[in-house]
Amino acid sequence: MNKTFIQDAFGTAAKTYEQEAPVQKWTAHLLRQYVESLDLTNVSNILEIGCGTGFLTRELMEVFPEATWTVTDLSTDMLETCRQNVAVEATFQQMDGEFPTLEGPFDLIVSSLAMQWFADLPAGLGRLSDLLSPKGHMVFTTLGSKSFQEWRRCLEALSLPVGLHDYPTLQQAQSFDLTGRAIGVSSRIKKQDYQNGLVFLKALKSIGAQSPKSGYRAMNTKELRKVMTYLDQKKDCAMTYEILLGHIEGK
């Protein structure tokens, strides 16, 4: 996982992210609804991992306006954009959420569609869990293995390399070993329509999500045209996003 490439990609996308991220916005609201269903009390300190431009930050600041917020992201450009988009005072810090450099405890740790960029998700979750207060909660969303299955099938049908990351299945996520902490994970499917394959690829680039897995050989122009022709023959270009929603409680 090339974190420098990811950092640069999201930094470049900071200005276009808000307009090109409907799934991210939908997922942030989903996470908010789940957090509200927990009916949490005495939430004083909140840590957010991978704030982006602030979809989740804004949602949850409405729920916990009096809490002390620490908002982090790998990209300083995303952090600055988030800072401009929120109305509640917070501490903004550049940080790789997979390797937190903060000290807890936090009553609530949240993250929406950022942890798919962790090289070792269970290990990263374990390190973040150690920052929870005894009665704290961590709620996160990440991508599951069914995500972009249409794109994967297209490339496999054309015998072309697949650069998608290997996201965990629901069963794998439910069995993560977090040194004694229980993890609850559920799955949601979100279908997103795109005009064609090229629009889909441009959308990924505009939100900084075009980083392929390590060792991927990028398609050449001829191969890319072949893919676009294949997708244009279909009635639509809907892509599946599998959203895994996880919940971990402090010890």
C-alpha positions, 0 to 999 in steps of 0.5 A: 500500500503506497501511502504517499501515492494515496496522500497525494491523490486525495490531496489533489482531489480535495477540491472536487471531492464534495461534488463527486462522492455521493456514495461517501456522503450516503455512507456518512449518513448511514454511520450517523444513523447507527451511532444515534441508534446506540443512544450513547451518553457521556461522549466527551472526546471523539476521534475521527480517522480519515475525515476527507472533506468532512461528510461524517464530521458534519453529520456527527458534530450535529449529534455531539456539538459539545464534545471535544473533537480530534479530526485526522486525515492522511492529507493536509489538503483534505484536513484544511478543506474539512476545517473550512466546512465545519462549524464546531471547533476541533483539533485538526491533525495530519496522521496515518490512522493505521498508525495513530500517534495520539494518546487516548482515551476517546469515548468515540472513534469514528471513520467512514470509508477510510480504512480500506486504505489500511495495509493491515486492517485488523492490526490497524483496528487493534491499535485504534481500539487501544485508544478507547476508554473502558466504555468507549465505542469505535464505529467505522465503515470500509469497503467489502469484497463485493465492491466494484464486482462489475468492474472486476468481472469486466476486466476478467472477461477481457483477460486484463489485469485487475488493480482493485484492492482485495477488500475483506468479505463480511465473514472475514471482517466478523472474525478479525482477532482484536486481542479479546475485543468483540467486533460486530460487522454488518453489510450494506449494498449501495448501487451507484449509477454511472453514465459509462465506464469512463465516467466511473473512472473519472469519478474515482480519480476526482475523489482520489480513489484511483490508487491500485494495489501493489504490483498492478500493471496499468492498462495501456490506451488500447486496453482501456478502449477495449474496456470502455467498448465492453461497458458501453454495450451494457444497458447501464454502468451501475457499480456495486459498493459493499459497505461494511459497518463495524462496531467495537467496544472498549474493554 
